[in-house]
Amino acid sequence: MTLGVLAQLAAELPDPGRLATITFAGTLGTVVGALVAELRDLPPERAGAAMRIGLILGFGAGLVSWIVSAAMNLL
């Protein structure tokens, strides 16, 4: 009985209704882009481009992970 309850709790998926995951991933991508720009000592124009690329990649990764989580929840 207890083993079955533990297995169900361990298999619980994240709530796919939480769209904040996508926003968090986009923000994290922006921060990583800013960090890369700072470490490479890029001029402001290229730093903005690095942050924009980080935002797009982070948003995309968050969106894909949210879609996968939602699809797994439907199964």
C-alpha positions as CSV (number, residue, x, y, z in Angstrom):
1,M,0.0,0.0,0.0
2,T,2.6,2.5,1.1
3,L,4.9,1.5,-1.9
4,G,2.0,2.2,-4.3
5,V,1.4,5.6,-2.8
6,L,5.1,6.5,-3.1
7,A,5.2,5.4,-6.7
8,Q,2.2,7.6,-7.6
9,L,3.7,10.6,-5.8
10,A,7.1,10.1,-7.6
11,A,5.4,9.8,-11.0
12,E,3.4,13.0,-10.6
13,L,4.0,15.4,-13.5
14,P,4.3,19.2,-13.2
15,D,1.1,21.1,-13.6
16,P,0.9,21.9,-17.3
17,G,-1.5,24.7,-16.5
18,R,1.4,26.8,-15.2
19,L,2.4,29.0,-18.1
20,A,4.9,30.8,-15.8
21,T,7.4,28.1,-16.8
22,I,7.6,29.7,-20.3
23,T,8.1,33.2,-18.9
24,F,10.7,32.0,-16.4
25,A,12.7,30.2,-19.2
26,G,12.6,33.3,-21.3
27,T,13.9,35.5,-18.5
28,L,16.6,33.0,-17.7
29,G,17.6,33.0,-21.4
30,T,17.9,36.8,-21.3
31,V,20.1,36.7,-18.2
32,V,22.3,34.1,-19.8
33,G,22.6,36.2,-22.9
34,A,23.5,39.3,-20.8
35,L,26.1,37.2,-19.0
36,V,27.6,36.0,-22.2
37,A,27.7,39.6,-23.6
38,E,29.4,40.8,-20.4
39,L,32.0,38.0,-20.3
40,R,32.8,38.6,-24.0
41,D,32.9,42.4,-23.4
42,L,30.6,43.0,-26.4
43,P,29.6,46.5,-27.5
44,P,26.0,47.5,-26.6
45,E,24.6,46.7,-30.0
46,R,25.9,43.1,-30.0
47,A,25.0,42.7,-26.3
48,G,21.4,43.5,-27.1
49,A,21.5,41.0,-29.9
50,A,22.9,38.3,-27.5
51,M,20.1,39.1,-25.0
52,R,17.5,38.9,-27.7
53,I,18.8,35.5,-28.9
54,G,18.9,34.3,-25.3
55,L,15.3,35.4,-24.8
56,I,14.1,33.6,-28.0
57,L,16.0,30.4,-27.1
58,G,14.8,30.4,-23.5
59,F,11.2,31.1,-24.5
60,G,11.4,28.3,-27.1
61,A,12.8,25.8,-24.6
62,G,10.2,26.7,-22.0
63,L,7.4,26.4,-24.6
64,V,8.6,23.0,-25.8
65,S,9.0,21.7,-22.2
66,W,5.5,23.0,-21.4
67,I,4.0,21.3,-24.5
68,V,5.7,18.0,-23.6
69,S,4.5,18.2,-20.0
70,A,0.9,18.9,-21.2
71,A,1.1,16.1,-23.7
72,M,2.4,13.7,-21.1
73,N,-0.4,14.8,-18.7
74,L,-3.0,13.8,-21.4
75,L,-1.6,10.3,-21.5
